[in-house]
């Protein structure tokens, strides 16, 4: 009985942590979607798909892709890393294909 409760407690702790991470990443994800919508004239759903596809193509967490897009959007901001830029362009253009090569570093 005690072991089952400990397992349930561990599962609940994991769920709470995942929920916190999702809440923390919401603002940057929404900002990235807005940037994509403004830059490419797409719908919120299409912007979400572009983020998701870029994340999958680069094997990068979606919230990290969103953070990179957001950080690169301001005046004088550094450009997106090449592998993200290439995957983002492919997702925007609707090209099919798996993840591209990962950059070292």
Secondary structure, DSSP 8 states (H G I E B T S, - for coil): -HHHHHHHHHHHHHHHHHHHHHHHHHHHHHHHHHHHHHHH---HHHHHHHHHHHHHHHT--HHHHHHHHHHTSSTT-----HHHHHHHHHHHHT-----------
